[in-house]
């Protein structure tokens, strides 16, 4: 036991005798190497833990129900989603816009997605939509109107009988510029939203 303690003390003494400059150089080299690999896209982050939150768990649970028939054919690369919260009806509870950006859910016409309520229940599904989606300040049936891009044009999406239309491409085309007061949601490409697996 005494020998182990003496060896440990000797190692610590040798380590502490190293110059501080040498330690700083080693740390600097490690930082530079990590940064260059991260910027170059060669850093291995496959073991990095996924960011978790309550909403993501709720959405993941609902997606497994909504997509139960698709799950057997979905590859691991296609089993991810993005989401953004927004209170669509001013009830102080967020609804969740859920979108995808992979080949299983997206095609030449756009991508599919969902709008879920605060408890995770489905309000709406939508297809052929390009992201982001814009929430306007006008409303119908107590829910804000949406502007969704499909086929290169924006379309006005209004709540009707408790649902938004699922295919924006067949809705009224928006004329003019996007309203400056509208809010951009589910901006998958520019906002760098967190990617969640399901």
N, C-alpha and C positions, 0 to 999 in steps of 0.2 A: 504494500500500500504506500509506504514511504517513497519507494522508487517511482511509483506512478506520479506522486505529488511533485517529486523533484524534477521529473521529466516535464511535467506540465509547467512548472515554474521556469524551467530552462527555455521551453518553447515561447512562453510569454515574454521572457527577457529578450530573446532574439528578435521576436516580432516587434517589440517596443523600440529596439535599437535601429530598426529600419528608418531611413530618413522619411520625414513627412512629405517631402517632394515626391519621392518614389510612390507613396500611397496615393497622392493626389493624381499623379500621372496614370496610375492603374485605373482609378475611378474615372478619370477623364476619357481614357481609351474605351472603357466599357460603355460609357454614356454615348460617345461618338459612334461606336459600333451599333448600339441599339437604335439610335436615331437614324443612321443611314439605312439600316435594315427596315425600319418602320416606313421611312419615306419611300424607299425603293420597293416596298411591298413584299419583301422577302422575310419579314419577321414572322415567326411561328406563333400565332395567337390562338391556335386551335384548342388549346387547353384553358384559355381564359374563361373564367366563369361568366355566364350570361347575367346581364343586369335583370333583376327581378323586381316586380312591384305587384301590388294587389290587383290593379286593372289588367295587367298582362296575364295573370293567373286566371282571372275571370274570363277574359277573351279566349285564352287557350282552351279552357273547358268548353266554351260555347262552340268554338271552331271544330272541336272533335265531334260534337253533335251534328253541326251543320254539314260537315264534310265527311261524315262516317262512310259514305259510299265511295268517296275519293281516296280515303286514307290508304287502302291496300295498294293503289297504283302510284301514289305520290312518292317520289324519291326524297331522300334526306335533304338534297339541295333545294327542293321545292316546298319543303315544309317550314316556311317562315312567313312572318307577317310584320307589318308596321301598324302603329295606331297613334291616334291623336285624340285628345279629349276636348269637347266643346259643349257648352250648355246651349242646346238648340231651342229650348222652349222656356228659358228664364225661370226654371223651377229650382234653381240653386243646386242642381245635380247634373253632372256631366253625362253627355252621351259620348259614345266612342266610334270614331271613324276608323275602320279597319281596312287596310289595303295590302296588295301583293305586288311584286315586281318581278315575277319569274315566268318562264315560258308556259307553265301549266295554267296559270291564271290570267295571262296576258297574251294578246294576239295583235294582229295588225290594226284592229279597231280600238284597242285600249285594254284596260284591265278590269277585273272584277273586284268587288269588295263588299263590305257590310257597314251598316250603322246599327249599333247595339245600344240599348238603354243602360242606365246606371247599374242595373242588376245583371246585365249580360244577356238579356233577352233580345231577340231580333226585332228591330224596327223595320229594317229594309235591307235588301240585297241590291246590288247594282252591277251592271256589265258595261262593256265598251266605254270606259271612262279613262281619260288621261289625268294624271295628277299634276298639280294640286287641285283641290276642290275649293271653291270660294263660298263663304257664308255671307249673305247680304244682310242688310239691316231691315229689310222688309219681311213680312211674315204672312203665312196663310195657315189657318187652323192652329194658331198659337205657336207654330214652328217656323223658324227662319227659312226663307227661300234660299236655294243653292244655285250656284252656277257651276256646271260641270262641262268639261271640254270633251267632245267626242267628234271624230271625223274632222278635226281641224277647226271646229266652231264651238263656241260656248252656247249652252242651252240652259234655259231657265227651268229649274226643277222646283215645283211647289207641292206641298203636302196636300193629299186628297184622300178623304176617308181614312185618315190615320196612317197613310203610307206615302212615301215619295215614289214616283215612277221608277221602275228598275232599269229602263233603257233610256238614257238621256238623249240618245241620237234621234229619237222620234218626238222629242219635246220641242217647244217653241225656241227658235234660235234667238240668242241675245244680240241685240243691235247696239252698236256703239262700244265705247270703252268700258272696261271693268270699273265698277264703282270704287272710288278711292277708299271709302269707309268699309268695304268688305274685308273679311278676314280670311286669310289663306290657311287651309288645313290640309293635312296629309301631304305635305310637300316632301315627298319621299326622296327626291333627287337633290334638291338644293339645301334642305335643312339637315340632312344627314341624320335622319331619325334612327332610333335604336331598332335593331332587327331582332325579333323574338322567334324562337322555334316553337312548333306545336306538334 
